[in-house]
Amino acid sequence: MNTSPCSFRTATPQQLAQSLRLARDYTLRLFDCLAAAGMDAPARVPYLRTINPPLWELGHTAWFAEWFILREATSSHPADGNGNCLLTRGDDWFDSALVPHRSRWTLDLPPPAQLKTYCREVLDRVLDKLAREPHADAALYPYRLALAHEDMHGEALLYTLQTLGLAAPRDLLPAAPDFKPGYAPSEIRLAGAAFELGTNGPGFVFDNERQAHRFDLAPFAIDSALVTNAQFAAFVDDGGYDNRQFWNQEGAVWLLRQDRSAPRYWHRDGAQWRTVRFGQAADLDGAEPVRHITLHEALAYCAWAGRRLPTEAQWEFAAMSGHPAFRWGQLWEWTATPFEPYPGFEADRYREYSQPWFSSHQVLRGASFATPARFVSARFRNFYTAERDDMFVGLRTCSLPR
């Protein structure tokens, strides 16, 4: 998969207007799915560190667009916005930098109908303002930021459905890639080279993608595609979760606390592995990429297989190489690289996007089936903590250095 020709990063005002409408419609439809299961009331949503109450998430996405576009905030600092929120207590409710995660279940939020009205009003005003903007990166920056933010929250709402075991309408799910039975990735050998890691633009650039800098890469071999269910099942069936030698210290502690003997959502049905997708049990397709894997499990699999995870530089080089066999975009992919700033890093207007998470998170690359095409970029640096497996995430491997 390559970056969409209509990438949000370089979208024109007209393309942005269409994409902002689509993103808001997607958010509302996912919220309605959750509401139909009673999850529109935060008190009925299980408290989990990996999700937000959908009602809060709905209001937050609209508030974010209002803050950076309509209120022309120069940063995410509470003093850097202009005027008042359209909702009397909107800043108190929906500023994620000021509202602790746990408290989002106990806020006296407006009812769903009022927040939906707020979402539509913000979008109408955003589109009216956008229609008067020039096609210039500086002018379109807040619109592109708000669109990217809503796209990320849209994917989060979809994995909230998975986490809570709720059905997702088929028309909201992209068609699954067609993997032939017995499919397994091949290995690609890439010559080393000096290349430019990261980007300075043009168009929208996330702060953690800057500054672009020279990176010298030695030759390496990398899988053409993600590790499959069948490959990972071989690790499980060989006692991979019981053999301490495959788990580093952090992974062993995590495993002890989880008491897990297979990936999340896997269960045995006789000799057949089965899984759960959006609340529905299904046979595990051996040719599909394994999903919902923690970094700990990815590293243990690599140790068992005599392989390793790619560094993010290796991943980006492979994805940008144009090699016809390199297949990506089905799932996010763990890398071997801790999330750290590039040389010359400076936080952007959304100050809390990257900087608070350096050193505590791990880089993931690629995209998932739930990522809008307009968002997909081989330069994008995703980041999560090692124990997270609720996202749509898998792994690919590299050969060990000789």
Helices and strands as residue ranges (DSSP letters): G 8-10, H 13-36, G 42-44, H 54-65, I 66-70, G 78-80, H 90-94, G 102-105, H 112-130, H 137-163, G 170-172, E 187-190, E 193-197, G 207-209, E 213-217, E 220-223, H 229-237, G 244-246, H 249-258, E 267-269, E 272-277, E 280-283, H 295-305, E 307-308, H 312-320, E 332-338, G 355-357, E 362-366, G 373-375, E 382-384, E 393-394, E 398-399
